[in-house]
């Protein structure tokens, strides 16, 4: 048997596997690296996070990604070079983390690399009837595998698209396997660049589970902070937005897009919710000269209202849930307080209460997908266009 296949089979037959999950979200904060120890698969999955780090991106790295990020037209040469460059960069960051953790690459069975999403194009968003759903993540996994010497799985979203889905959100699979609890309906809310939630039924019925994007999380807030306060990457602790006042006219204009009236589940991205989207709403409401703190307060309210509307659309106006939050927006108290006002019947907690640090959650979820591909049996999760069909997710790149 080919040596690479022998190594793959050996990893799959181990009773315990160590898998590194990698995640870089649309906020472009940096690369999340989670070294996870797995036993079992499917409903019997046991996962323990041995080490976790977020390696911040430099402004130079963010600049190179933003040259293509959510842009309708890009320089093809730069896009091509960026794919290989990010794969090598992510490999070096993994090796740096392993060195700090005193773990040898040979002790790791696989890397699960989400890659860097640079364009998300579901059909309902691009509007071209003859073209399919599509999504693009950069960070070539062959470069990752060869440079680290570790078997690498990548492009998890592509199989979801190929099997009829829209490619996002994918958190539903891992959420169901490790966060479901008999007798308790749960909502897991991820406040990344784009916000999404997963509904987990206390009945443990996989068909009842679903995950949906709700609209912007941090993407608009971060974009305008960078524009209005040069040298600042985000509104730390929501301090700037807390100084402003919400402009109701602008807020209603922002919420008027047909996306918010579409049935659940659904997906979107910064391709729609961009600075151009906000500027158009400002022109419509004659608020282009709105003070910066008022604009940030309104954008914070926009993100919270979008989450609130999606939850109420799915479950009615007053259904009580415990909402377990994760993602960068969880660290913004102004956003979280606004969310609590939107959903006063809900209790807010974090995934730390469920045993996984909220900052590590997304990286861990992709490690779970890799574990399922290596040793699991394909299991359909949810229903409708956002369901995860009974397929194995992720392409396999050998280190040799």
Order of alpha helices (4+ residues) and beta strands (2+ residues): alpha-beta-beta-beta-alpha-alpha-beta-alpha-beta-alpha-beta-alpha-alpha-beta-beta-beta-alpha-alpha-alpha-alpha-alpha-beta-alpha-beta-alpha-beta
